[in-house]
Amino acid sequence: PKMIGSETFIIVAFMCKEKSTPELRASSTCWAKKATRACLLIIVASMIFGFTLGTLFSGAMILFASGYILYDTSNVLHHYRPQQYVAAALALFASVATMFFYVLRIVMAFAGED
């Protein structure tokens, strides 16, 4: 089961609100959305064509998820009201769960190389 857990990443990818201003297209948020869509395309292609995603992809996803953790933490601090603690926690949890999944994939890949 090589793709168990990718649902979390897909949920994180589609949680972004779409805005189309010139400032946003040049900002890091726009690049994060493009990177998210590229990663989703790679994941879907691997499911359709049956190739496995290697350790290098998992490492890239860990870096990508850590960036999303920083982004989500900033959103929690600046955009959520104190009464919205459940939504804020879920937004942050999705990024942490995605990173944890890819860390486990790397640990399992190295554990199986005995």
DRENROVEX-711465 format. One record per residue (C-alpha): residue in one letter; residue number from 1; x negated, y, z; chain. Coordinates in steps of 0.001 Angstrom, whole numbers. Example, Ala and Ser with C-alpha at 12.3 -4.5 7.8 and 13.67 -1.06 7.14 Angstrom:
BEGIN
+------+------+---------+---------+---------+-------+
| resn | resi |       X |       Y |       Z | chain |
+------+------+---------+---------+---------+-------+
|    a |    1 |  -12300 |   -4500 |    7800 |     A |
|    s |    2 |  -13670 |   -1060 |    7140 |     A |
+------+------+---------+---------+---------+-------+
***
This chain:
BEGIN
+------+------+---------+---------+---------+-------+
| resn | resi |       X |       Y |       Z | chain |
+------+------+---------+---------+---------+-------+
|    p |    1 |       0 |       0 |       0 |     A |
|    k |    2 |   -2287 |    2734 |   -1260 |     A |
|    m |    3 |     264 |    5544 |   -1271 |     A |
|    i |    4 |    2009 |    5200 |    2090 |     A |
|    g |    5 |    2002 |    8621 |    3721 |     A |
|    s |    6 |    1803 |   10708 |     575 |     A |
|    e |    7 |    5398 |   11774 |    1213 |     A |
|    t |    8 |    4098 |   14134 |    3889 |     A |
|    f |    9 |    1847 |   15833 |    1367 |     A |
|    i |   10 |    4710 |   16167 |   -1087 |     A |
|    i |   11 |    6894 |   17740 |    1619 |     A |
|    v |   12 |    4133 |   20234 |    2451 |     A |
|    a |   13 |    3746 |   21092 |   -1226 |     A |
|    f |   14 |    7384 |   21992 |   -1700 |     A |
|    m |   15 |    7808 |   23949 |    1551 |     A |
|    c |   16 |    6274 |   27064 |     -62 |     A |
|    k |   17 |    8613 |   29852 |   -1030 |     A |
|    e |   18 |    8395 |   30930 |   -4654 |     A |
|    k |   19 |    7563 |   34602 |   -5207 |     A |
|    s |   20 |    6279 |   36083 |   -8414 |     A |
|    t |   21 |    4584 |   39398 |   -7757 |     A |
|    p |   22 |    1299 |   40440 |   -9378 |     A |
|    e |   23 |    -393 |   40587 |   -5980 |     A |
|    l |   24 |     701 |   37052 |   -5146 |     A |
|    r |   25 |    -483 |   35639 |   -8467 |     A |
|    a |   26 |   -3974 |   36917 |   -7676 |     A |
|    s |   27 |   -3927 |   35864 |   -4031 |     A |
|    s |   28 |   -5161 |   32687 |   -2402 |     A |
|    t |   29 |   -1577 |   31507 |   -1916 |     A |
|    c |   30 |   -1134 |   31241 |   -5667 |     A |
|    w |   31 |   -4339 |   29201 |   -5965 |     A |
|    a |   32 |   -3178 |   26978 |   -3119 |     A |
|    k |   33 |      61 |   26281 |   -4972 |     A |
|    k |   34 |   -1828 |   25464 |   -8154 |     A |
|    a |   35 |   -4170 |   23151 |   -6252 |     A |
|    t |   36 |   -1182 |   21510 |   -4571 |     A |
|    r |   37 |     478 |   20865 |   -7906 |     A |
|    a |   38 |   -2761 |   19467 |   -9337 |     A |
|    c |   39 |   -3127 |   17089 |   -6389 |     A |
|    l |   40 |     480 |   15988 |   -6773 |     A |
|    l |   41 |    -104 |   15321 |  -10456 |     A |
|    i |   42 |   -3118 |   13152 |   -9616 |     A |
|    i |   43 |   -1139 |   11253 |   -6960 |     A |
|    v |   44 |    1815 |   10636 |   -9279 |     A |
|    a |   45 |    -508 |    9590 |  -12119 |     A |
|    s |   46 |   -2213 |    7086 |   -9821 |     A |
|    m |   47 |    1166 |    5603 |   -8888 |     A |
|    i |   48 |    2294 |    5382 |  -12530 |     A |
|    f |   49 |    -939 |    4093 |  -14064 |     A |
|    g |   50 |   -2061 |    1994 |  -11092 |     A |
|    f |   51 |   -5529 |    3398 |  -10426 |     A |
|    t |   52 |   -6752 |    3920 |   -6877 |     A |
|    l |   53 |   -7718 |    7243 |   -5392 |     A |
|    g |   54 |  -11213 |    6999 |   -3990 |     A |
|    t |   55 |  -13046 |    8343 |   -1012 |     A |
|    l |   56 |  -14022 |   11505 |   -2860 |     A |
|    f |   57 |  -10356 |   12370 |   -3407 |     A |
|    s |   58 |   -9626 |   11674 |     269 |     A |
|    g |   59 |  -12464 |   13987 |    1292 |     A |
|    a |   60 |  -11140 |   16720 |    -987 |     A |
|    m |   61 |   -7683 |   16258 |     493 |     A |
|    i |   62 |   -9089 |   16597 |    4023 |     A |
|    l |   63 |  -10630 |   19934 |    3054 |     A |
|    f |   64 |   -7402 |   20962 |    1366 |     A |
|    a |   65 |   -5297 |   19928 |    4392 |     A |
|    s |   66 |   -7601 |   21789 |    6778 |     A |
|    g |   67 |   -7058 |   24920 |    4695 |     A |
|    y |   68 |   -3321 |   24354 |    4924 |     A |
|    i |   69 |   -3611 |   23971 |    8706 |     A |
|    l |   70 |   -5266 |   27377 |    8879 |     A |
|    y |   71 |   -2646 |   28857 |    6560 |     A |
|    d |   72 |     261 |   27320 |    8503 |     A |
|    t |   73 |   -1207 |   28468 |   11819 |     A |
|    s |   74 |   -1387 |   32001 |   10476 |     A |
|    n |   75 |    2222 |   31729 |    9304 |     A |
|    v |   76 |    3320 |   30458 |   12706 |     A |
|    l |   77 |    1611 |   33355 |   14463 |     A |
|    h |   78 |    2786 |   36088 |   12108 |     A |
|    h |   79 |    6108 |   35011 |   10585 |     A |
|    y |   80 |    7972 |   32831 |   13074 |     A |
|    r |   81 |    9958 |   34256 |   15963 |     A |
|    p |   82 |    9648 |   32582 |   19401 |     A |
|    q |   83 |   13121 |   31075 |   18961 |     A |
|    q |   84 |   11937 |   29237 |   15835 |     A |
|    y |   85 |    9522 |   26965 |   17655 |     A |
|    v |   86 |   10919 |   23762 |   16137 |     A |
|    a |   87 |   10497 |   24965 |   12548 |     A |
|    a |   88 |    7038 |   26304 |   13345 |     A |
|    a |   89 |    5988 |   23018 |   14926 |     A |
|    l |   90 |    7274 |   21008 |   11962 |     A |
|    a |   91 |    5449 |   23210 |    9481 |     A |
|    l |   92 |    2185 |   22746 |   11332 |     A |
|    f |   93 |    2807 |   19041 |   11954 |     A |
|    a |   94 |    3145 |   18308 |    8241 |     A |
|    s |   95 |    -350 |   19649 |    7563 |     A |
|    v |   96 |   -1889 |   17850 |   10535 |     A |
|    a |   97 |    -213 |   14561 |    9569 |     A |
|    t |   98 |   -1495 |   14879 |    6005 |     A |
|    m |   99 |   -5040 |   15433 |    7211 |     A |
|    f |  100 |   -4781 |   12527 |    9652 |     A |
|    f |  101 |   -3586 |   10227 |    6858 |     A |
|    y |  102 |   -6577 |   11023 |    4658 |     A |
|    v |  103 |   -9015 |   10700 |    7582 |     A |
|    l |  104 |   -7583 |    7218 |    8171 |     A |
|    r |  105 |   -8033 |    6378 |    4488 |     A |
|    i |  106 |  -11731 |    7269 |    4706 |     A |
|    v |  107 |  -12199 |    5307 |    7936 |     A |
|    m |  108 |  -10483 |    2261 |    6403 |     A |
|    a |  109 |  -12587 |    2554 |    3229 |     A |
|    f |  110 |  -15817 |    2552 |    5224 |     A |
|    a |  111 |  -14622 |    -197 |    7587 |     A |
|    g |  112 |  -13899 |   -2482 |    4646 |     A |
|    e |  113 |  -17413 |   -2210 |    3136 |     A |
|    d |  114 |  -19140 |   -4683 |    5467 |     A |
+------+------+---------+---------+---------+-------+
***
